Amino acid sequence: MGRKGVCCCCAALRPRYKRLVDNIFPEDPKDGLVKADMEKLTFYAVSAPEKLDRIGAYLAERLSRDVIRHRYGYVLIAMEALDQLLMACHSQSIKPFVESFLHMVAKLLESGEPKLQVLGTNSFVKFANIEEDTPSYHRRYDFFVSRFSAMCHSCDHDPETQTEIRIAGIRGIQGVVRKTVNDELRATIWEPQHMDKIVPSLLFNMQKIDDIDSRVGPPSSPTGGEKEENPAVLAENCFRELLGRATYGNMNNAVRPVFAIKCICVFGMCTRKAAIPNRHLDHHRLWDPNEFAVSCFKIIMYSIQAQYSHHVIQEILGHLDVRKRDSPRVRAGIIQVLLEAVAIAAKGSIGPTVLEVFNTLLKHLRISVDFELGDRRSSAGSATFSTSSKESDERIVQNAIIQTIGFFGSNLPDYQRSEIMMFIMGKVPVFGATSQSLDTSHLGDLGTRRIQIMLLRSLLMVTSGYKATTITNALPPPFLDPLLSPSLMEDSELRQLVLEILHNLIDRHDNRAKLRGIRIIPDVSDLKIKRDKISRQDVSFMKKHGQQLYRHIYLGCKEEDNVQKNFELLFTSLALTTIELANEEVVIDLIRLAIALQDIAIINEDNLPMFNRCGVMALVAAYLNFLSQMIAVPAFCQHVSKVIETRSLEASYFLPETIFKDKCNLPKSLEKHEKDLFFLTNKIAESLGGSGYSVERLSVPYVPQVTDEDRLSRRKSIVDTVSIQVDILPGNNTEDKIDNTEEITFEALKKAIDNNGLEEQEKEKRRLVIEKFQKAPFEEIAAQCETKANLLHDRLAQILELTIRPPPSPSGTMTITAGHAHYQSVPVYEMKFPDLF
């Protein structure tokens, strides 16, 4: 009896907050929290907030003791009481209580019991939703980030328990993010050591999505049950929320861990399979195949703020540089991810990385070609399956780069697209030119050709859909000159790409599809061609650069490797020029060009194959048929129709419908054909003269301009086609001199004595010169005069070099070869002395 009284006396001496805390615990934990006593404890805590820290410390002490003794019923009651106190108290004194609360949550998370881990996570989530009046700068959540991330990688044998723990870990990470991300003064959550744990943990659970393509668009709002029961859906929504809260300064820290997902995700699996190398998995499970990587970056691009899109693109480009030595399929997977990111970013803000994207992609294009050629050279003479597969894989990389460049460029605004067109064109290597930015010196001719084709293919995609207000904006001189240079190269595929690029830029009314395929069009009006009146800017462009376009069409028809597609593209070029840029003066120039093309096939100075000659004749017929109906001059249409009808009866191989068939009987020669099969200049002039056209220039044969592009494109100089023969250098071969000398006969002497014939020839030459200067375009006259001046200048420079050369000296002359000086002495008996010596 005395002992019982002593115990009662001691209990009465205990502090009131302890007695209130003890009263909320029933004798049997199954009865749950004593609500009446909990209300008393809550009232006491609100009335005396200075006691909150002590209440929290005592509750933490009891909870730790119950966890150690596995009395989980009392643990549940203690956490319920802590949650109610936390929700009821809002004052400055709550901060010490929070420390005790977080300590108790940490104790639960450290336990190996799944139920306690879930219980601690739920309490932390409730705490995270409470908005505090002032931030607590000393509070850190490093432990919770690490622990919740570890729970996301749970490998419990029971699938239900594993899913429950993973969901708790994801919800815990979401709570940490919500608690810290909005506080600008407490940005520790964005530090790399935290992001390296949070982001991979979320991605690890996102990989469990059965249908990846179902959630690659903008954020959706899943139902509550789906959100709580599926770790993949919950992780994705948490990932979207995290990225949506990222700002300029911490965007890179949030995105960079994505590239290392496999290494960190494998960390969670290495407890079971420690022998798996992380690097191998990163190369072959993330980027090849790359379905998850593509869906992941789509989520990123849709979740972040639009003005920060360039951060993600920069990170992908940086990762591509790091992986430049990896397998082709890995690089192709990264480039495909870049393509998807660019496709989304191009709709919003690209930022300052436009040129950086193209420059990096072009650099990797060159690297891929270098790898492909290196594999081909190393396996010369032995065609193995592995080598061929590597080459095909490199082609996949190259196609992915071209597709990315083209798609990115085609989605840019017009002002940026024109800059990108200039940038890509400046990277195209030209034979003989040393100013290109893309170094292909070590690739050789085959590698340079590959680079040219791929850059022109990417430029073709960039120019697709480009609609310039004037042709000068679409084809400025700094872009037109290098673009037309590849059209002179001895490669039909290069010339085709150049013509297709020109079509994209010239065709401003989408008429190209109506002109596809070379044919005799019965009625052009059925095509419903769209055209506007020629503007002054377009007229000025044709006066300045029209001869340049004509020249490349003319020379393009003279190539021996032309196929049907080349002739089709040349026909489309002539037709689009007629629709978009032709006034009366341009129409006359185009007719002169067509007649000159006909003369190429008839005279055949270049020894073209018979197929090419007939193809040129068919091209001229198809174009003049189109032109005559466009300008609608009845007499001209009648002449063209008559020639076409005659050809269909007597020489159908001069028409495109026949010559471009698989089996076409070609003639042995064209010299015996009658004039009725050809388009005659005098009849065209008569037909157009009656309709008000100025036809004086039709009598002047078309002669292409002379430029330096022939030297850069490895073709025979156009000077030969102008028929200007001047001996520039002495010492020609003796055989050439013998061939050029005329045999002296009686007839030759008779002609030399006959002065009347010479006078008539001189008069005829003067008449032709005067007529040419009166009727020929100024550009042609200037081009020929410039050629003659250049030739005379070279001759004069050679003469001056010979005259100012110093006489030989007995001491010898110094010559420099390979950087070393050598002296060559002249014997005295070989020296030439002046006469008065």
Solvent accessible surface area in square Angstrom, and as a share of the most:
residue,aa,sasa,rsa
1,M,206,0.92
2,G,56,0.54
3,R,202,0.74
4,K,139,0.59
5,G,42,0.40
6,V,91,0.52
7,C,79,0.47
8,C,78,0.47
9,C,76,0.45
10,C,74,0.44
11,A,50,0.39
12,A,71,0.55
13,L,142,0.71
14,R,94,0.34
15,P,62,0.39
16,R,139,0.51
17,Y,25,0.10
18,K,56,0.24
19,R,95,0.35
20,L,16,0.08
21,V,0,0.00
22,D,32,0.17
23,N,74,0.38
24,I,0,0.00
25,F,18,0.08
26,P,21,0.13
27,E,174,0.78
28,D,63,0.32
29,P,44,0.28
30,K,184,0.78
31,D,108,0.56
32,G,24,0.23
33,L,19,0.09
34,V,46,0.27
35,K,159,0.67
36,A,64,0.49
37,D,28,0.15
38,M,4,0.02
39,E,122,0.55
40,K,122,0.52
41,L,0,0.00
42,T,30,0.17
43,F,148,0.62
44,Y,26,0.10
45,A,0,0.00
46,V,84,0.49
47,S,70,0.45
48,A,17,0.13
49,P,46,0.29
50,E,112,0.50
51,K,52,0.22
52,L,1,0.00
53,D,55,0.28
54,R,125,0.46
55,I,0,0.00
56,G,0,0.00
57,A,55,0.43
58,Y,21,0.08
59,L,0,0.00
60,A,9,0.07
61,E,98,0.44
62,R,34,0.13
63,L,0,0.00
64,S,25,0.16
65,R,75,0.27
66,D,1,0.00
67,V,23,0.13
68,I,136,0.69
69,R,139,0.51
70,H,129,0.58
71,R,94,0.34
72,Y,70,0.27
73,G,28,0.27
74,Y,30,0.11
75,V,0,0.00
76,L,92,0.46
77,I,6,0.03
78,A,0,0.00
79,M,0,0.00
80,E,81,0.36
81,A,0,0.00
82,L,0,0.00
83,D,17,0.09
84,Q,74,0.33
85,L,0,0.00
86,L,3,0.01
87,M,106,0.47
88,A,45,0.35
89,C,7,0.04
90,H,122,0.54
91,S,42,0.27
92,Q,112,0.50
93,S,33,0.21
94,I,17,0.08
95,K,38,0.16
96,P,62,0.39
97,F,0,0.00
98,V,2,0.01
99,E,69,0.31
100,S,17,0.11
101,F,0,0.00
102,L,13,0.06
103,H,95,0.43
104,M,0,0.00
105,V,0,0.00
106,A,17,0.13
107,K,74,0.31
108,L,0,0.00
109,L,0,0.00
110,E,106,0.47
111,S,19,0.12
112,G,74,0.71
113,E,57,0.25
114,P,34,0.21
115,K,155,0.66
116,L,3,0.01
117,Q,13,0.06
118,V,26,0.15
119,L,35,0.17
120,G,0,0.00
121,T,0,0.00
122,N,50,0.26
123,S,1,0.01
124,F,0,0.00
125,V,21,0.12
126,K,99,0.42
127,F,2,0.01
128,A,9,0.07
129,N,92,0.47
130,I,18,0.09
131,E,157,0.70
132,E,49,0.22
133,D,112,0.58
134,T,60,0.35
135,P,48,0.30
136,S,4,0.03
137,Y,136,0.52
138,H,132,0.59
139,R,11,0.04
140,R,122,0.44
141,Y,9,0.04
142,D,57,0.29
143,F,76,0.32
144,F,10,0.04
145,V,2,0.01
146,S,44,0.28
147,R,69,0.25
148,F,0,0.00
149,S,8,0.05
150,A,52,0.40
151,M,5,0.02
152,C,0,0.00
153,H,29,0.13
154,S,15,0.10
155,C,48,0.29
156,D,51,0.26
157,H,185,0.83
158,D,66,0.34
159,P,97,0.61
160,E,139,0.63
161,T,27,0.15
162,Q,45,0.20
163,T,48,0.28
164,E,84,0.38
165,I,14,0.07
166,R,21,0.08
167,I,22,0.11
168,A,3,0.02
169,G,0,0.00
170,I,0,0.00
171,R,56,0.20
172,G,0,0.00
173,I,1,0.01
174,Q,15,0.07
175,G,4,0.03
176,V,1,0.00
177,V,1,0.01
178,R,89,0.33
179,K,21,0.09
180,T,3,0.01
181,V,18,0.10
182,N,107,0.55
183,D,29,0.15
184,E,161,0.72
185,L,131,0.65
186,R,21,0.08
187,A,52,0.40
188,T,33,0.19
189,I,4,0.02
190,W,14,0.05
191,E,52,0.23
192,P,71,0.45
193,Q,92,0.41
194,H,9,0.04
195,M,0,0.00
196,D,61,0.32
197,K,80,0.34
198,I,1,0.00
199,V,0,0.00
200,P,0,0.00
201,S,1,0.01
202,L,0,0.00
203,L,0,0.00
204,F,8,0.03
205,N,0,0.00
206,M,3,0.01
207,Q,57,0.25
208,K,109,0.46
209,I,22,0.11
210,D,147,0.76
211,D,83,0.43
212,I,52,0.26
213,D,116,0.60
214,S,62,0.40
215,R,53,0.19
216,V,25,0.14
217,G,22,0.21
218,P,92,0.58
219,P,76,0.48
220,S,74,0.48
221,S,106,0.68
222,P,37,0.23
223,T,95,0.55
224,G,52,0.50
225,G,44,0.42
226,E,71,0.32
227,K,61,0.26
228,E,83,0.37
229,E,129,0.58
230,N,55,0.28
231,P,23,0.14
232,A,2,0.02
233,V,1,0.00
234,L,2,0.01
235,A,0,0.00
236,E,3,0.01
237,N,30,0.15
238,C,1,0.00
239,F,0,0.00
240,R,19,0.07
241,E,36,0.16
242,L,0,0.00
243,L,0,0.00
244,G,32,0.30
245,R,74,0.27
246,A,0,0.00
247,T,65,0.38
248,Y,140,0.53
249,G,67,0.65
250,N,22,0.11
251,M,0,0.00
252,N,46,0.24
253,N,35,0.18
254,A,0,0.00
255,V,0,0.00
256,R,114,0.42
257,P,6,0.04
258,V,5,0.03
259,F,13,0.05
260,A,39,0.30
261,I,0,0.00
262,K,20,0.08
263,C,44,0.26
264,I,45,0.23
265,C,2,0.01
266,V,2,0.01
267,F,157,0.65
268,G,12,0.11
269,M,50,0.22
270,C,32,0.19
271,T,118,0.69
272,R,150,0.55
273,K,123,0.52
274,A,85,0.66
275,A,100,0.78
276,I,44,0.22
277,P,78,0.49
278,N,60,0.31
279,R,151,0.55
280,H,93,0.42
281,L,3,0.02
282,D,2,0.01
283,H,20,0.09
284,H,82,0.37
285,R,131,0.48
286,L,7,0.03
287,W,4,0.01
288,D,42,0.22
289,P,86,0.54
290,N,15,0.08
291,E,103,0.46
292,F,26,0.11
293,A,2,0.02
294,V,18,0.10
295,S,7,0.04
296,C,2,0.01
297,F,2,0.01
298,K,47,0.20
299,I,6,0.03
300,I,0,0.00
301,M,10,0.04
302,Y,78,0.30
303,S,16,0.10
304,I,11,0.06
305,Q,68,0.30
306,A,58,0.45
307,Q,89,0.40
308,Y,29,0.11
309,S,6,0.04
310,H,20,0.09
311,H,12,0.05
312,V,0,0.00
313,I,0,0.00
314,Q,66,0.29
315,E,25,0.11
316,I,0,0.00
317,L,3,0.02
318,G,34,0.33
319,H,21,0.09
320,L,1,0.00
321,D,47,0.25
322,V,112,0.64
323,R,29,0.11
324,K,78,0.33
325,R,176,0.64
326,D,18,0.09
327,S,49,0.31
328,P,21,0.13
329,R,115,0.42
330,V,1,0.00
331,R,6,0.02
332,A,10,0.08
333,G,4,0.04
334,I,0,0.00
335,I,1,0.00
336,Q,77,0.34
337,V,0,0.00
338,L,0,0.00
339,L,20,0.10
340,E,40,0.18
341,A,0,0.00
342,V,0,0.00
343,A,18,0.14
344,I,27,0.14
345,A,2,0.02
346,A,13,0.10
347,K,161,0.68
348,G,48,0.46
349,S,44,0.29
350,I,14,0.07
351,G,31,0.30
352,P,112,0.71
353,T,1,0.00
354,V,13,0.08
355,L,91,0.45
356,E,77,0.35
357,V,0,0.00
358,F,0,0.00
359,N,76,0.39
360,T,14,0.08
361,L,0,0.00
362,L,1,0.00
363,K,80,0.34
364,H,4,0.02
365,L,0,0.00
366,R,53,0.19
367,I,21,0.11
368,S,0,0.00
369,V,0,0.00
370,D,38,0.20
371,F,49,0.20
372,E,1,0.00
373,L,6,0.03
374,G,27,0.26
375,D,36,0.19
376,R,82,0.30
377,R,138,0.50
378,S,96,0.62
379,S,21,0.13
380,A,82,0.64
381,G,92,0.88
382,S,59,0.38
383,A,112,0.87
384,T,65,0.38
385,F,174,0.72
386,S,64,0.41
387,T,20,0.12
388,S,59,0.38
389,S,37,0.24
390,K,104,0.44
391,E,35,0.16
392,S,57,0.37
393,D,20,0.10
394,E,4,0.02
395,R,90,0.33
396,I,73,0.37
397,V,1,0.01
398,Q,1,0.00
399,N,70,0.36
400,A,17,0.13
401,I,0,0.00
402,I,4,0.02
403,Q,94,0.42
404,T,0,0.00
405,I,0,0.00
406,G,0,0.00
407,F,75,0.31
408,F,0,0.00
409,G,0,0.00
410,S,35,0.22
411,N,55,0.28
412,L,6,0.03
413,P,64,0.40
414,D,73,0.38
415,Y,148,0.56
416,Q,39,0.17
417,R,19,0.07
418,S,33,0.22
419,E,103,0.46
420,I,2,0.01
421,M,4,0.02
422,M,72,0.32
423,F,48,0.20
424,I,0,0.00
425,M,5,0.02
426,G,39,0.38
427,K,23,0.10
428,V,5,0.03
429,P,1,0.01
430,V,19,0.11
431,F,36,0.15
432,G,58,0.56
433,A,25,0.20
434,T,133,0.77
435,S,103,0.67
436,Q,53,0.24
437,S,77,0.50
438,L,11,0.06
439,D,78,0.40
440,T,8,0.04
441,S,98,0.63
442,H,88,0.39
443,L,6,0.03
444,G,38,0.36
445,D,80,0.41
446,L,83,0.42
447,G,0,0.00
448,T,12,0.07
449,R,76,0.28
450,R,29,0.11
451,I,0,0.00
452,Q,0,0.00
453,I,5,0.03
454,M,1,0.00
455,L,0,0.00
456,L,0,0.00
457,R,85,0.31
458,S,0,0.00
459,L,0,0.00
460,L,39,0.19
461,M,71,0.32
462,V,0,0.00
463,T,0,0.00
464,S,57,0.37
465,G,54,0.52
466,Y,10,0.04
467,K,85,0.36
468,A,10,0.08
469,T,120,0.70
470,T,22,0.13
471,I,0,0.00
472,T,56,0.32
473,N,81,0.42
474,A,0,0.00
475,L,0,0.00
476,P,36,0.23
477,P,57,0.36
478,P,86,0.54
479,F,1,0.00
480,L,0,0.00
481,D,60,0.31
482,P,41,0.26
483,L,0,0.00
484,L,1,0.00
485,S,6,0.04
486,P,0,0.00
487,S,6,0.04
488,L,0,0.00
489,M,4,0.02
490,E,120,0.54
491,D,21,0.11
492,S,26,0.17
493,E,68,0.30
494,L,3,0.01
495,R,6,0.02
496,Q,20,0.09
497,L,17,0.09
498,V,0,0.00
499,L,15,0.07
500,E,33,0.15
501,I,0,0.00
502,L,10,0.05
503,H,1,0.01
504,N,10,0.05
505,L,1,0.00
506,I,6,0.03
507,D,10,0.05
508,R,35,0.13
509,H,42,0.19
510,D,94,0.49
511,N,0,0.00
512,R,77,0.28
513,A,65,0.50
514,K,58,0.25
515,L,0,0.00
516,R,167,0.61
517,G,22,0.21
518,I,14,0.07
519,R,72,0.26
520,I,33,0.17
521,I,6,0.03
522,P,127,0.80
523,D,61,0.31
524,V,7,0.04
525,S,81,0.52
526,D,106,0.55
527,L,35,0.17
528,K,158,0.67
529,I,33,0.17
530,K,124,0.53
531,R,98,0.36
532,D,95,0.49
533,K,191,0.81
534,I,33,0.17
535,S,41,0.26
536,R,215,0.78
537,Q,97,0.43
538,D,5,0.03
539,V,37,0.21
540,S,47,0.30
541,F,6,0.02
542,M,12,0.05
543,K,113,0.48
544,K,143,0.61
545,H,27,0.12
546,G,1,0.01
547,Q,9,0.04
548,Q,23,0.10
549,L,9,0.05
550,Y,5,0.02
551,R,0,0.00
552,H,12,0.05
553,I,12,0.06
554,Y,24,0.09
555,L,3,0.01
556,G,6,0.06
557,C,0,0.00
558,K,24,0.10
559,E,15,0.07
560,E,106,0.48
561,D,61,0.31
562,N,6,0.03
563,V,73,0.42
564,Q,75,0.33
565,K,90,0.38
566,N,3,0.02
567,F,0,0.00
568,E,41,0.18
569,L,21,0.10
570,L,4,0.02
571,F,0,0.00
572,T,7,0.04
573,S,6,0.04
574,L,2,0.01
575,A,0,0.00
576,L,0,0.00
577,T,6,0.03
578,T,2,0.01
579,I,1,0.00
580,E,7,0.03
581,L,1,0.00
582,A,9,0.07
583,N,48,0.25
584,E,102,0.46
585,E,85,0.38
586,V,8,0.05
587,V,6,0.04
588,I,3,0.01
589,D,12,0.06
590,L,0,0.00
591,I,1,0.00
592,R,7,0.02
593,L,0,0.00
594,A,2,0.01
595,I,21,0.11
596,A,11,0.08
597,L,0,0.00
598,Q,7,0.03
599,D,56,0.29
600,I,15,0.08
601,A,0,0.00
602,I,42,0.21
603,I,108,0.55
604,N,27,0.14
605,E,142,0.64
606,D,58,0.30
607,N,121,0.62
608,L,8,0.04
609,P,61,0.38
610,M,34,0.15
611,F,63,0.26
612,N,4,0.02
613,R,15,0.05
614,C,0,0.00
615,G,0,0.00
616,V,0,0.00
617,M,0,0.00
618,A,0,0.00
619,L,0,0.00
620,V,2,0.01
621,A,0,0.00
622,A,0,0.00
623,Y,1,0.00
624,L,0,0.00
625,N,11,0.06
626,F,0,0.00
627,L,0,0.00
628,S,2,0.01
629,Q,49,0.22
630,M,34,0.15
631,I,34,0.17
632,A,72,0.56
633,V,6,0.04
634,P,107,0.67
635,A,47,0.37
636,F,0,0.00
637,C,32,0.19
638,Q,134,0.60
639,H,21,0.09
640,V,1,0.00
641,S,62,0.40
642,K,129,0.55
643,V,5,0.03
644,I,20,0.10
645,E,107,0.48
646,T,24,0.14
647,R,0,0.00
648,S,57,0.37
649,L,144,0.71
650,E,115,0.52
651,A,1,0.00
652,S,41,0.27
653,Y,37,0.14
654,F,0,0.00
655,L,14,0.07
656,P,4,0.03
657,E,80,0.36
658,T,33,0.19
659,I,2,0.01
660,F,26,0.11
661,K,125,0.53
662,D,150,0.78
663,K,191,0.81
664,C,32,0.19
665,N,141,0.72
666,L,73,0.36
667,P,23,0.14
668,K,202,0.86
669,S,42,0.27
670,L,2,0.01
671,E,119,0.53
672,K,181,0.77
673,H,39,0.18
674,E,113,0.51
675,K,145,0.62
676,D,79,0.41
677,L,6,0.03
678,F,20,0.08
679,F,2,0.01
680,L,40,0.20
681,T,43,0.25
682,N,92,0.47
683,K,88,0.37
684,I,0,0.00
685,A,22,0.17
686,E,130,0.58
687,S,13,0.08
688,L,0,0.00
689,G,34,0.32
690,G,76,0.73
691,S,58,0.38
692,G,64,0.61
693,Y,32,0.12
694,S,74,0.48
695,V,33,0.19
696,E,90,0.40
697,R,38,0.14
698,L,9,0.04
699,S,67,0.43
700,V,11,0.06
701,P,100,0.63
702,Y,14,0.05
703,V,36,0.20
704,P,8,0.05
705,Q,33,0.15
706,V,33,0.19
707,T,49,0.28
708,D,102,0.53
709,E,18,0.08
710,D,6,0.03
711,R,159,0.58
712,L,34,0.17
713,S,1,0.01
714,R,133,0.48
715,R,45,0.17
716,K,148,0.63
717,S,52,0.34
718,I,4,0.02
719,V,32,0.19
720,D,79,0.41
721,T,50,0.29
722,V,20,0.11
723,S,89,0.57
724,I,31,0.16
725,Q,175,0.78
726,V,70,0.40
727,D,108,0.56
728,I,53,0.27
729,L,110,0.55
730,P,87,0.55
731,G,71,0.68
732,N,70,0.36
733,N,105,0.54
734,T,95,0.55
735,E,131,0.59
736,D,67,0.35
737,K,105,0.45
738,I,113,0.58
739,D,114,0.59
740,N,123,0.63
741,T,96,0.56
742,E,144,0.64
743,E,139,0.62
744,I,140,0.71
745,T,61,0.36
746,F,153,0.64
747,E,102,0.46
748,A,31,0.24
749,L,97,0.48
750,K,119,0.50
751,K,143,0.61
752,A,66,0.51
753,I,135,0.69
754,D,70,0.36
755,N,96,0.49
756,N,106,0.55
757,G,25,0.24
758,L,85,0.42
759,E,97,0.43
760,E,120,0.54
761,Q,109,0.48
762,E,85,0.38
763,K,126,0.53
764,E,78,0.35
765,K,121,0.51
766,R,131,0.48
767,R,125,0.46
768,L,92,0.46
769,V,80,0.46
770,I,99,0.50
771,E,39,0.18
772,K,55,0.23
773,F,116,0.48
774,Q,136,0.60
775,K,57,0.24
776,A,10,0.08
777,P,17,0.11
778,F,158,0.66
779,E,47,0.21
780,E,3,0.01
781,I,23,0.12
782,A,40,0.31
783,A,10,0.08
784,Q,26,0.12
785,C,64,0.38
786,E,102,0.46
787,T,6,0.03
788,K,106,0.45
789,A,57,0.44
790,N,80,0.41
791,L,23,0.11
792,L,118,0.59
793,H,121,0.54
794,D,67,0.35
795,R,87,0.32
796,L,97,0.48
797,A,47,0.37
798,Q,29,0.13
799,I,76,0.39
800,L,92,0.46
801,E,99,0.44
802,L,96,0.48
803,T,95,0.55
804,I,135,0.69
805,R,143,0.52
806,P,106,0.67
807,P,112,0.71
808,P,67,0.42
809,S,42,0.27
810,P,77,0.49
811,S,90,0.58
812,G,12,0.12
813,T,60,0.35
814,M,103,0.46
815,T,53,0.31
816,I,120,0.61
817,T,76,0.44
818,A,102,0.79
819,G,67,0.65
820,H,121,0.54
821,A,56,0.43
822,H,90,0.40
823,Y,153,0.58
824,Q,112,0.50
825,S,84,0.54
826,V,37,0.22
827,P,53,0.33
828,V,99,0.57
829,Y,184,0.70
830,E,103,0.46
831,M,32,0.14
832,K,193,0.82
833,F,95,0.40
834,P,97,0.61
835,D,148,0.77
836,L,177,0.88
837,F,183,0.76
